[in-house]
Each structure stands twice: as structure tokens, then as C-alpha cells.
Amino acid sequence: MSGLEVEACTRCDKPAVVHQLYSGIHLCASHLRTSIRKRVSKALREQVKLPKDAIRETGEPKRILVGISGGKDSSVLLEMMVELLGPRRDVEIIAGCVDEGIDGYRAPSLECAERLAERFGVRLEHISYPELGFERMDEVVLRMPMIEQNIPEAKGMMPCSYCGVFRRQGLNALAKRVGADWMALGHNLDDMAQSILMNLQNGDVDRTIRLAPHTWDPIEGLVPRIVPLRWIPEQEIHAHALEAGLEFHHGDCPYAPGAFRQRSRALVATMESQTPGARHGLLHSMERMRELQIAANDGETLSESWAEDGMRQCERCGEVSSREVCQACTMRDWISSNSG
């Protein structure tokens, strides 16, 4: 076979756009869309328990905040959410963006997000780090050397350590602003496998079993997260986004190189290339860990055990935290006290 020949779809005669090594099949654009839609639909049925009529007593529909960034994952997520739940009058889909303040990167991706929301006819809400009381990430990065020099706890931290904490605060704030009942995030199978591997490398089983989705065991004070794309590989999402003509930003965050997740990303990719299905195996392992943890606690839910472990509200911002002052507020103090 020459390098220019393309395999035919396993289910029809059209040219394939992806090869699922873990299943052995090739899929054309049409059958890839069908496959993704089917898996997302199943995930939504499992993660969002909607009655036939989900209208609130106030007459308002239930609300799902869809976190979008302008990237391929959130673009496909919004498309599927609108396609699967958009026709329901008792459910309102709202898109939400967090502006981290990264010059040359966030602005073009937010423009993509705005056009995407307009294309699908959904309301778009956005929030920036300064609105939350945080500095823009460009400013945070400039102050990091001084913070590391003066704060022992901050030594060795990467920009992603700060951004991840602040971004979660931003999403929580957006969810509260719109009165969301659920928050949908665009984590794909690769993202989930990377998170699980990162936690296991740190010996953090508790953090692993508390990964989204949370709707089966909601935590008081947090809008339940759902992850409809969690069983779909990044490659398939990328291929579908291109074939479906979804506009998305192709750039990478300039502060990502060197982050722990980037190293885990490479490890997961190597594992998958050597043992197709390894990503699925990691996610199945997480599910099994949850089952074993609940069984070991005589049926006590994870949210109940988490509460017993000392989860409380941050005394400053009110967010759920295991400490009197949450990590976001702690980092805010670091930045303000090292302004140079």
C-alpha cells in the first residue's frame, strides 16, 4: 500500500478519518460523528439524571454551564450538548469562558469561543482573573521568581499550578452567577488518563477517586461537574472538529512546557502506542477504586467521607476547601506580597 492510500471505513466504503487502534476499526467522518454522539449521549444519561420535566418550581429550566475555551474539546462538547439537550425546553445551556490573561494566546481563543456560542445560539458568560481578585497570568509569571525565593511552599511550582487553581475559582463563580445545576467540562479520555496517572505518581488515591463526574455523589457547596467526553480520545475529537467544520483555536499555552501534565501526556501517549486501550484501562481503574473505597467505608459516599476529613468553607472566599484558607486565597496572598 502506498503512503497516499487511505483505508476505507469499516462500516461503509467512504475514506476513513481515524483508526481506532484500541478497537481495530476505521471510521469515516459520518460514522465517527455517530460514534462520538452515541458515547456522549450515554455519558449524559449516566451523569445527568433529568426527569421528563426538569422545570423548576419557579418555572425556570434547569441550567447547564458548559465551560468553553475556544479549543477543540470544548467546541465539540458544546456542539454535542446543544445537539442532544438543546431541543429540551426544560434545560438551558449556557456557555462560560474564563480569561486567564495570557497575551497572544487567550484573546484569539476567546474570539473563537464567542463565534462558537453565536453559531449554536447559546448565551455566553465570561469572567477574568482580575474580576476574581487575581492578577493576570502574565503578571503572575513575572512575579513567580520572587514568590519562589520568599515562599518555601511555592518552590518548584509551575505557572499551571497557579492557573489551575484560579481557573477553578473562575468556573465556580460563573456557575454561581448563572445559577447552574451542573457544569460540563471538556475533559477527553487522554486528559482523564493523564490526571489519573499524575495522581497515582504522587500516591494520591483520594484525589484520583474524586475526579469528575460528581453528579453520582455531589459535594455540598460545589456545582456538580460532568465530563461527557471522558471516554473519547483526543485524536477522535480533533478529527471530528475538523470534519464538522467547527472553528477552534490551534495554539498552545506558552506556559505549558515543563509542566507535570506535559510529562504525563507523553507517558500516556507511549503507553497507548505500546498497549492500545491503556487509557481506557486507567479510567476503568479509577471507577473500580471508587467502588472499593465506598465498599470499604460500608457504603458511605465519598462526599460524606470527604466532609468527615475536614472539608469546610474558606473563611475568606467561602469556597469549599480542606483548609481554613483555600489555596486560591493563599496564592493571592503570595502574589500581592511579592509585587516587586
Sequence and secondary structure as in RCSB ss.txt:
>XXXX:A:sequence
MSGLEVEACTRCDKPAVVHQLYSGIHLCASHLRTSIRKRVSKALREQVKLPKDAIRETGEPKRILVGISGGKDSS
VLLEMMVELLGPRRDVEIIAGCVDEGIDGYRAPSLECAERLAERFGVRLEHISYPELGFERMDEVVLRMPMIEQN
IPEAKGMMPCSYCGVFRRQGLNALAKRVGADWMALGHNLDDMAQSILMNLQNGDVDRTIRLAPHTWDPIEGLVPR
IVPLRWIPEQEIHAHALEAGLEFHHGDCPYAPGAFRQRSRALVATMESQTPGARHGLLHSMERMRELQIAANDGE
TLSESWAEDGMRQCERCGEVSSREVCQACTMRDWISSNSG
>XXXX:A:secstr
  TT   B TTSSSB SEEETTTTEEE HHHHHHHHHHHHHHHHHHH    S    TTS  EEEEEE  SSHHHH
HHHHHHHHHHTT TTEEEEEEEEE   TTTHHHHHHHHHHHHHHHT EEEEEETGGGT   HHHHHHHHHHHHHH
 GGGTT  HHHHHHHHHHHHHHHHHHHHT SEEE    HHHHHHHHHHHHHTT HHHHHT S  TTS  TTS  E
E TTTTS HHHHHHHHHHTT        TT TT HHHHHHHHHHHHHHHSTTHHHHHHHHHHHHHHHHHHHTTT 
 HHHHHHHTT EE TTT  EESSSS HHHHHHHHHHTT  
